[in-house]
């Protein structure tokens, strides 16, 4: 029942996006989707709503468009696009079950680097969450998030196994709407490799993100380390005429 209530409060285009994502799982790669007009008629919404849902699916790499031909089902992959989404949302759209294994959850002084990211003083407290993120039970990512403690009271008492973004939005009204990200190619050290189930020295992608809210105030400073054999970055580029 709680999940159903959460679904009802989602914007209509997000509800349609989830419905279409579930329908895509039964279609073969490169299958054509119905037209926007037909989808709008089937789901009882406007074409503008369908277009927003398809835009989100395209940004997630689940569908692709061919001008003059329509929208098609993309091939299977786990890719991170430039759209701002959480790990849980990425996995959900791909029909995978996201879960977490909590490594650490505590309250610590920010320190110089995190304080700079979050606009704090080095002695200001932050909540630190370190988790292994899994897709269908397989470790994919190591994630360490730092959040200003003053903005997330009692966060350490909450269920931290699911989407952090959904928890921040639902409980604290904090919504990350923009982020500054840096991605680097790295190799896994012995500890990281053990947690991700790969040999030491395996290739990985390290992403550092500063997430900001509607008022451009920092909400998170998060570092994620993704297995390069299971995750990649998908970039859509366009050449200027």
C-alpha positions as CSV (number, residue, x, y, z in Angstrom):
1,X,0.0,0.0,0.0
2,X,2.7,2.6,0.8
3,X,4.3,2.0,-2.6
4,X,0.9,2.5,-4.3
5,X,0.4,5.8,-2.4
6,X,3.9,7.0,-3.5
7,X,3.0,6.1,-7.1
8,X,-0.2,8.2,-6.9
9,X,1.8,11.3,-5.8
10,X,4.2,11.1,-8.8
11,X,3.7,13.5,-11.7
12,X,1.7,11.8,-14.5
13,X,4.6,11.6,-16.9
14,X,6.7,9.8,-14.3
15,X,3.9,7.3,-13.7
16,X,3.7,6.7,-17.5
17,X,7.5,6.4,-17.7
18,X,7.4,3.6,-15.2
19,X,4.5,1.9,-17.0
20,X,6.3,2.1,-20.3
21,X,9.6,0.9,-18.8
22,X,7.8,-2.2,-17.6
23,X,6.2,-2.8,-21.0
24,X,9.6,-2.4,-22.7
25,X,10.9,-5.5,-20.9
26,X,8.6,-7.7,-22.9
27,X,9.8,-6.3,-26.2
28,X,12.8,-7.4,-28.3
29,X,15.6,-4.9,-28.9
30,X,14.9,-2.5,-31.8
31,X,11.2,-3.2,-31.8
32,X,9.2,-0.1,-32.8
33,X,7.0,1.6,-30.2
34,X,3.5,2.8,-31.0
35,X,3.2,6.4,-32.1
36,X,2.9,9.2,-29.5
37,X,-0.7,9.6,-30.6
38,X,-1.5,5.9,-30.1
39,X,0.3,5.8,-26.7
40,X,-1.6,8.9,-25.5
41,X,-4.9,7.3,-26.5
42,X,-3.9,4.0,-24.8
43,X,-2.9,5.5,-21.5
44,X,-5.5,8.3,-21.5
45,X,-3.0,11.2,-21.3
46,X,-1.9,14.0,-23.5
47,X,0.8,13.7,-26.2
48,X,2.9,16.2,-24.2
49,X,2.8,13.8,-21.2
50,X,3.8,10.9,-23.5
51,X,6.6,13.0,-24.9
52,X,8.0,13.7,-21.5
53,X,7.9,10.1,-20.5
54,X,9.7,9.1,-23.8
55,X,12.3,11.8,-23.2
56,X,13.1,10.2,-19.8
57,X,13.3,6.7,-21.3
58,X,15.6,8.0,-24.1
59,X,17.8,9.8,-21.6
60,X,18.1,6.5,-19.7
61,X,19.1,4.7,-22.8
62,X,16.1,2.4,-22.9
63,X,14.7,3.7,-26.2
64,X,16.1,5.6,-29.2
65,X,14.5,7.7,-31.8
66,X,15.0,7.8,-35.6
67,X,13.7,10.9,-37.2
68,X,10.8,10.2,-39.5
69,X,10.7,6.5,-38.4
70,X,9.7,6.6,-34.7
71,X,10.9,5.4,-31.3
72,X,12.5,2.0,-30.8
73,X,13.5,-0.3,-28.0
74,X,17.2,0.0,-27.2
75,X,19.4,-3.1,-26.6
76,X,20.1,-4.3,-23.0
77,X,22.9,-2.4,-21.1
78,X,23.6,-0.8,-17.8
79,X,24.7,2.7,-18.7
80,X,24.8,6.0,-16.8
81,X,23.6,8.9,-18.9
82,X,24.0,12.6,-18.3
83,X,20.5,12.8,-16.9
84,X,20.4,13.3,-13.1
85,X,19.1,10.1,-11.6
86,X,19.9,7.9,-8.7
87,X,21.3,4.4,-8.8
88,X,17.9,3.0,-7.8
89,X,16.2,4.8,-10.6
90,X,18.8,3.7,-13.1
91,X,18.3,0.0,-12.1
92,X,14.5,0.3,-11.9
93,X,14.3,1.6,-15.5
94,X,16.3,-1.4,-16.6
95,X,14.1,-4.0,-14.9
96,X,16.7,-4.7,-12.3
97,X,16.2,-4.8,-8.5
98,X,18.4,-2.3,-6.7
99,X,19.5,-2.9,-3.2
100,X,22.2,-1.8,-0.8
101,X,24.6,-3.2,1.8
102,X,25.4,-0.6,4.4
103,X,29.1,-0.3,5.2
104,X,29.0,2.7,7.5
105,X,26.5,5.3,8.7
106,X,27.8,8.0,11.1
107,X,28.1,11.6,11.9
108,X,31.6,13.2,11.5
109,X,33.2,16.6,11.1
110,X,33.1,17.7,7.5
111,X,36.8,18.3,7.1
112,X,38.3,20.7,4.5
113,X,37.3,19.0,1.2
114,X,33.7,18.1,2.1
115,X,33.2,21.5,3.8
116,X,34.2,23.2,0.5
117,X,31.8,21.0,-1.5
118,X,28.9,21.7,0.9
119,X,29.5,25.3,1.8
120,X,30.2,24.4,5.4
121,X,33.0,25.0,8.0
122,X,35.5,22.1,8.4
123,X,34.2,21.5,12.0
124,X,30.5,21.4,11.0
125,X,28.9,17.9,11.3
126,X,27.9,15.9,8.3
127,X,26.2,12.5,7.9
128,X,28.3,10.0,6.1
129,X,26.7,7.0,4.4
130,X,28.9,4.3,2.8
131,X,27.1,1.6,0.8
132,X,27.6,-1.1,-1.7
133,X,24.9,-0.8,-4.4
134,X,23.7,-4.0,-6.0
135,X,21.6,-4.8,-9.1
136,X,19.8,-8.1,-8.8
137,X,22.1,-9.0,-5.9
138,X,25.4,-8.3,-7.8
139,X,27.6,-5.5,-6.5
140,X,28.0,-2.8,-9.1
141,X,29.0,0.4,-7.2
142,X,30.6,1.7,-4.0
143,X,28.9,4.9,-2.9
144,X,29.9,7.3,-0.1
145,X,27.6,10.2,0.5
146,X,28.1,13.2,2.8
147,X,25.2,15.4,3.7
148,X,24.9,18.5,6.0
149,X,23.7,17.1,9.3
150,X,21.6,20.2,10.0
151,X,19.5,19.5,6.9
152,X,18.9,15.8,7.6
153,X,18.1,15.4,11.3
154,X,17.5,11.7,12.4
155,X,18.6,10.4,8.9
156,X,20.7,7.8,10.7
157,X,17.5,6.4,12.2
158,X,15.8,5.8,8.8
159,X,15.8,2.8,6.5
160,X,18.9,3.4,4.3
161,X,18.6,0.4,2.1
162,X,16.7,2.1,-0.7
163,X,17.0,5.3,-2.8
164,X,18.6,8.1,-0.9
165,X,17.1,10.7,-3.2
166,X,13.6,9.4,-2.6
167,X,14.2,9.4,1.2
168,X,15.5,13.0,1.1
169,X,12.5,14.2,-0.9
170,X,9.9,12.3,1.0
171,X,11.1,13.0,4.6
172,X,13.0,16.3,4.3
173,X,11.6,18.0,1.2
174,X,15.1,18.0,-0.2
175,X,15.2,17.5,-4.0
176,X,18.4,17.4,-5.9
177,X,17.7,19.1,-9.2
178,X,21.2,19.9,-10.5
179,X,24.6,18.4,-10.0
180,X,28.2,19.1,-10.8
181,X,30.0,15.9,-11.6
182,X,33.6,14.8,-12.4
183,X,34.3,11.3,-13.8
184,X,37.7,9.7,-13.8
185,X,39.0,6.3,-14.9
186,X,40.7,4.5,-12.0
187,X,41.7,1.0,-10.9
188,X,40.3,-0.7,-7.9
189,X,42.5,-1.2,-4.8
190,X,42.4,-4.5,-2.8
191,X,39.6,-3.3,-0.5
192,X,37.4,-1.9,-3.2
193,X,37.8,-5.0,-5.4
194,X,36.9,-7.3,-2.5
195,X,33.6,-5.3,-1.9
196,X,32.8,-5.4,-5.6
197,X,33.8,-9.0,-6.2
198,X,36.4,-8.2,-8.8
199,X,40.2,-8.7,-9.0
200,X,42.4,-6.0,-7.6
201,X,43.5,-3.6,-10.3
202,X,40.3,-3.9,-12.2
203,X,39.2,-0.9,-14.2
204,X,36.5,1.3,-12.6
205,X,34.8,4.7,-13.0
206,X,35.0,7.1,-10.1
207,X,32.3,9.8,-10.2
208,X,32.3,12.7,-7.7
209,X,29.0,14.6,-7.5
210,X,27.9,17.7,-5.7
211,X,24.1,17.7,-5.8
212,X,22.2,21.0,-5.4
213,X,18.6,21.8,-4.6
214,X,16.1,24.2,-6.2
215,X,17.8,27.2,-4.5
216,X,21.3,26.0,-5.7
217,X,22.3,25.0,-2.2
218,X,24.5,21.9,-1.8
219,X,22.6,18.8,-0.6
220,X,25.2,16.1,-1.1
221,X,28.8,15.4,-1.8
222,X,28.9,11.9,-3.1
223,X,31.7,9.7,-4.6
224,X,30.6,6.6,-6.5
225,X,33.0,3.9,-7.8
226,X,31.4,1.8,-10.6
227,X,32.7,-1.5,-12.0
228,X,33.8,-0.7,-15.5
229,X,32.9,-4.2,-16.7
230,X,29.3,-3.7,-15.8
231,X,28.7,0.0,-16.1
232,X,29.5,2.7,-18.6
233,X,28.7,6.3,-19.5
234,X,26.3,7.0,-22.3
235,X,26.7,10.4,-23.9
236,X,24.5,11.9,-26.5
237,X,26.4,14.5,-28.6
238,X,25.3,16.6,-31.5
239,X,27.3,18.2,-34.2
240,X,26.5,21.9,-34.8
241,X,25.5,22.5,-38.4
